[in-house]
Amino acid sequence: MEKISLKGHDFLKLLDYTPAEIEYLIDLAAELKAKKRAGVAHRLCEGKNIALIFEKTSTRTRCSFEVAGYDLGMGVTYLDPTGSQIGKKETIADTARVLASMYDGIEYRGYGQEIVEELAKYSKVPVWNGLTNEFHPTQILADFLTVKEHFGRLSGINFVYMGDARYNMGNSLMVGACKMGMNFTVCAPAEYFPDKALVDECRKIANETGATLTFTEDVKSGTKGADVICTDVWVSMGEPYEVWEKRISDLSPYAVTREVMENAGESAVFMHCLPSYHDLKTTIGKEVGEKFGREYMEVSDEVFESDRSIVFEEAENRMHTIKAVMLATLTD
């Protein structure tokens, strides 16, 4: 693997990175994963410290950053939604300058993309996007590492995203797929397609990489021949409970079921960034399911628990790809 220097770079969205840089991070993650599996120590950031700002809580993102940081030999400070004064008693710019004077890197998980962009503007150390309303770049690196492990390649993969594609997952997968020469399909009602300006930008990228972009409301044609079927929860974190009724009405035909996977083909796999409402065993899942008479939401339990599901490999890969991002941006 030819080394690419990313030291000092922020990791805010995949639009900022070239296909070669994205591939480098994925391959670096694979190397680090192999070392982790073999029990080979890789404390390559010994003595460094990082701050994790979480305005939105998370299981996978927090654990991934913390374990990755510890594996690399770093000290980690977690700031939960009550542990930081960012945007409340202290401006984003001031927060960035204070934390950058104490830490070697800053992660932000929260709301608008403009917040993480402003943090990066005023920080003298790398800033990493753990999730905003608009983009979720670390998740896409994990997704693509998982796809590459399963199929041996990214270029030419037929990747279908079903459901609400207007926010961070739909946006970031579309950008990433276009960067990496994949065939990306959004299968959803037209009002749930991504923003036109971002679509236009992605089409320009696709023209350079050989990727294709397709938008369809037809489930059968949209999923036929897919290598990967991916979805996400229908109601994003922070949205009010009341929006469930419309989302369920609009998106129920786009739930990933056995019939959808069979239509895709024998080799198709299922992916989901988690958490998932595939049964009634969670508090929210049970409440919503009982209210609307459903046993599952965006994916059936039959698919989620099947041999075609690679969601837990995908979840593990969050840690390996986040480790790669931090290592690449903190060291030569």
C-alpha positions, 0 to 999 in steps of 0.5 A: 500500500502506497502511503498518502500523507494526511497529517493535519487534515480534518475529516468532515465529509467525503467530498473533501477527499479524493478516491485515492485518499478514501481507498488509502484509509480503507486499506489502512483500516484493513491493516490495523484490523489484521494487527488487532486480530493478531494481537499485535500492539500498535500504540502509534500515537503514544502520548497524544490525547483526544477529545470526543464531543457528543451532542448526540449520544451513540453506542458504536461511535463512542465505543469505536473512538474510545477503543481506537484511541486506547489501541493507538496509545492515546488518552481519551476524554468523553464530553457528553451532551451535558459535559460541554458548553459548546454553543451554550455558554461558549461559542464554537470558535472559542471551544475549538481554540480551548480544546485545540490547546489541550488535545491533539484531535477533536471529534464532534457528533451532533447536529448541523454540518456547519458546527463541525466545519466551524470547529475545524476552522478555528482548531489548530488540530484535526477535527473528525466528524462522528455524525452530523445531520448532513453527513456521516463519513466514518460510517461510510468508511466502515461500510466500504471496508465491509463491502471490500472484504466481502466482494474484494472490490468497490468499483462496479458494486451495485449498491442500493439504499432503501428508505429516507435518503435525505439525510446523513446516511443517504447523502454520505453513501451517495457521495462515497459511492460516486467517489469509488466508482460504484453503481448507486441506487436510491429506492424510495418515494421521490420526496425522500430523494437527496437534495438536488444540489448534492445530487448534481455535485455527485453526478459530476464526480460520477462522470469522472469515476465511472460511477452511476446514479439511479433514483427510482420509486419502484422496488422491484426494478430498483433492487434487481441485481443489487450486490448490497441492499442497505437501509436505516431507521425511518426516523432520525435521531432528534426528530419528534416521535410524531413523524412516525405515522407519515414515515411508516405510511410512506416508507412501508413499501420500502422495508427490506424483506425476504422478497426484496433480498430474493429479487436482488439475487443470491449473492446480495447482502444486507447492511444497516448502520444500526441501531435497527427496528427489526423486532419489538425488543426495544422500548421504542420499537415496541411502542411504535410497533404496537401503535401501528400494528407492525412487527418490524420497521425498516427491515424484517427480523428474518433478513436482519438475522439471516446469513445475508446480513453483515451488519455486525461485521459492519459495526466492528469495522467502525472501530478499525476505520476510525482508527485509520482516520485518526492515525492518518491525520495525527501522524506522518 
